Amino acid sequence: MQIATSPKILGQLLKSARVERGLTQHEAGKLVGLTQAMVSRIETAETNASVDTLFRLLAALGMELVLRPREISQGTGKGDNW
C-alpha cells in the first residue's frame, strides 16, 4: 500500500500508476475528460483538483482511495501533526 501524505506525493503516486499502465498524460486525461495540461498540474501538485476529478482519475488508473488513522509519532507532542 502506498501512502500519500501531501498533494505532491499523491501526484507522484498518480504519475507512477499512469506510467505503469503505459498511459501518456494525454491518454489518461482523455479517459476522464481532462486535458494533458491538467493531468500534468495534478501530477506536479500545481493545482487543487476537485475530489470528483481525483476519484475519476483514480478509477481510470485502477486505484482506490483508502482512509485510515494516521500513526501517532513519538515526537514532543507539540505541533508534531502540523
C-alpha positions in Angstrom: 0.0 0.0 0.0 1.3 3.4 -0.9 0.6 6.4 1.4 0.1 9.9 0.2 0.7 12.5 3.0 0.7 15.5 0.7 -0.6 16.7 -2.7 2.9 16.4 -4.1 3.2 12.7 -3.0 -0.3 12.0 -4.3 0.7 13.4 -7.7 3.8 11.3 -7.8 1.8 8.2 -7.0 -0.7 9.0 -9.7 2.1 9.5 -12.2 3.7 6.2 -11.2 0.3 4.4 -11.7 -0.2 6.1 -15.0 3.3 5.2 -16.3 2.9 1.6 -15.1 -0.3 1.3 -17.1 1.5 2.6 -20.2 -0.6 5.7 -20.5 0.6 9.2 -21.5 -0.8 12.2 -19.7 -2.9 12.9 -22.8 -4.4 9.4 -22.8 -5.1 9.4 -19.1 -6.8 12.8 -19.4 -8.9 11.7 -22.3 -10.2 8.8 -20.2 -11.6 11.2 -17.6 -12.3 14.3 -19.6 -9.1 16.3 -18.6 -6.5 18.0 -20.8 -2.9 16.8 -20.8 -2.0 20.1 -19.1 -4.4 19.4 -16.2 -3.1 15.9 -15.7 0.4 17.4 -15.6 -0.7 20.0 -13.0 -2.3 17.3 -10.8 0.8 15.1 -11.0 3.1 18.0 -10.0 0.7 19.4 -7.4 0.4 22.7 -9.2 -3.4 22.7 -8.9 -6.0 21.7 -6.4 -8.1 19.1 -8.2 -11.6 18.5 -7.1 -12.5 15.4 -5.2 -14.6 14.3 -8.1 -11.7 14.7 -10.5 -9.3 12.7 -8.2 -11.9 9.9 -8.0 -12.3 9.8 -11.8 -8.5 9.7 -12.3 -8.0 7.1 -9.6 -10.7 4.9 -11.2 -9.1 5.3 -14.6 -5.8 4.2 -13.2 -7.3 1.2 -11.4 -6.7 2.7 -8.0 -8.9 3.5 -5.0 -8.8 5.8 -2.0 -8.3 4.2 1.4 -8.6 6.3 4.6 -7.0 5.2 7.8 -6.0 6.9 11.0 -2.5 8.5 10.9 0.1 6.8 13.1 1.0 8.8 16.2 4.6 10.0 16.1 6.9 9.7 19.1 7.8 13.4 19.0 7.4 16.1 21.6 3.7 16.3 21.1 3.9 20.0 20.4 2.9 20.6 16.8 4.0 17.3 15.5 0.9 16.9 13.4 1.5 20.2 11.6 
